[in-house]
Amino acid sequence: MPHRNARLTVFGRRLLVDRVCSGRPVAHVAAEMGISRATAHKWIRRWRAEGDAGLHDRSSRPRTTPHRTAADIEERVCELRRTRKLGPARIGPILGLPASTVHRILTRHRLNRLAWLDRPTGVVIRRYERDRPGELVHVDVKKLGRIPDGGGHRTLGRQAGRATRSSMGFDYVHSAVDDHTRLAYSEIHPDEKVATCAAFLTRAAAFFQEHGITRIERVLTDNAWAYRKGLAWKAALADLGATGKLTRAYRPQTNGKVERFNRTLLDEWAYLRPYTSNNERTEALADFLHTYNHHRCHTALDGHPPISRINNPAGQYT
């Protein structure tokens, strides 16, 4: 995968190739895309030699790993974990391996946490995700009280902030999260009416397309009226060629990825610091989203940011 500040995703590399093939000088295209001429020439050479396949990241895994634990021993480690629920400190002496080696093997096979396993069978049941970008997008709305000029109760104290809190109204943060990549997009609106939700979905799809997710197949939402009955929402889905899915009633866990994103949204943006105005908080959203998508380590992606899954659709990291 590219380093976290890399200028080009796979989508950006295709854009580079298209612009150069249209007859423009490589140096000009490189300058406008913020990369060096050497980098631009490298991707052009790969594309000419290998076609579109050459624009994808190459694995940094070494061709041979002579000191890696044998496959049959790794299988024995996994079997002891599934059948007897043993940890590294107990599996190690049984197989004559250091506990640290056993832990790496369990982590590689995603068996390092017993909470992820079905106790009777040892099958991994905790984590689930779609196989490819765009297969399922989670959508939800988070309601936040607006901040008066000069600050609310977090800045002035609860008693001083209480007088203006009820008269300020609410912001509605509409968010969409791709199930496979965890790439996220959010907008702030004054309501959650059907037309607002439909327009948001259209812009979210355009955002995903800009980042290489060219098609959205399904959209998962809760049972709000706008999603169940709204004609404009259904028309937006039809324009995208996507199918709408609703969660079970009173089961927000079904839409868990965007619900968890909402919590991160609150912790790392909305309540990160005392804002002195509603506009100040609104303007900080763009920086948060860029950090979340391009730089913030995501535990479900083995410590990589969501944008890395665009370059590495199979989700395999080295």
Secondary structure as GFF3:
##gff-version 3
##sequence-region A 1 318
A	DSSP	alpha_helix	10	21	.	.	.	ID=ss1
A	DSSP	alpha_helix	26	33	.	.	.	ID=ss2
A	DSSP	alpha_helix	37	50	.	.	.	ID=ss3
A	DSSP	three_ten_helix	51	55	.	.	.	ID=ss4
A	DSSP	alpha_helix	71	84	.	.	.	ID=ss5
A	DSSP	alpha_helix	88	95	.	.	.	ID=ss6
A	DSSP	alpha_helix	99	108	.	.	.	ID=ss7
A	DSSP	three_ten_helix	114	116	.	.	.	ID=ss8
A	DSSP	beta_strand	137	145	.	.	.	ID=ss9
A	DSSP	alpha_helix	153	156	.	.	.	ID=ss10
A	DSSP	alpha_helix	158	168	.	.	.	ID=ss11
A	DSSP	beta_strand	170	178	.	.	.	ID=ss12
A	DSSP	beta_strand	184	189	.	.	.	ID=ss13
A	DSSP	alpha_helix	194	210	.	.	.	ID=ss14
A	DSSP	beta_strand	218	221	.	.	.	ID=ss15
A	DSSP	alpha_helix	225	228	.	.	.	ID=ss16
A	DSSP	alpha_helix	231	240	.	.	.	ID=ss17
A	DSSP	beta_strand	243	246	.	.	.	ID=ss18
A	DSSP	three_ten_helix	252	255	.	.	.	ID=ss19
A	DSSP	alpha_helix	256	265	.	.	.	ID=ss20
A	DSSP	pi_helix	266	270	.	.	.	ID=ss21
A	DSSP	alpha_helix	278	294	.	.	.	ID=ss22
A	DSSP	three_ten_helix	299	301	.	.	.	ID=ss23
A	DSSP	alpha_helix	307	311	.	.	.	ID=ss24
###
